Amino acid sequence: MAVDIGKIIKFNAPGSGKNRLPKITINALLNLPIIVKNWHTENSRFSDGNPDGVFVEMELVTLNDGKAWRMNTGSGVIMSQLDEIKTAAPETTEFQCIIRRSGKAYKMFPAVEDQEDRK
């Protein structure tokens, strides 16, 4: 009988370690209004699919249920949007948005938007 991987490798429970929030995937957040509470960029330990070698970790709250999460992404589009927010409004500590697919990329859109903004 095959041994379960959990008997071989120690897995941390969601959100465990360093009092961190549980993780959620970017796909689970698609088209949901969220409030981004905080974000920071870190060096990635993975090189596949992330040529820049960095990713962003975002702490957020989903507005539909009020749950707090953290989400990691190597999306260059989202990272450039976050850089633009920090440059244009350095005092901004949190903001509301909706993450959507835009072609092959993920992109943050205004939570309240006109159809013109969906380009």
Phi, psi and omega in degrees: 000138181287142179272137177293142182301331179295342176277343184258314184247136178280123177252139177274143176296153180307129178082358182283162179082123176057027180051042183272154177290156175294151181274151174223149179277156179296325180294329178289342181264350185306132176067013176257134174291133181227160169246119176277118184268328185195157174203154175206153180261141178225159174285138181273145174270355179251138180254344182285130177074002180223081186296336181279344179074018179228161173216166177246138173251125182247135171260131188211168176232132175276128185287336182291330182229355178073013181278143179265139183219170165231146183221136177252141174210146174259013181299115178297327180294312180296318179298321179290326176296318178296320175298319180296320177298314181297324179285314185285327183218073185300338180280350181291123179252337176208156180206162180255143179199178172230131177267129179228163170281138176229093189069236178268355186256163170262144183212144176273134178239159176301144179289327175243113188220157170272161178298334178299328184286349186273018180281000000 
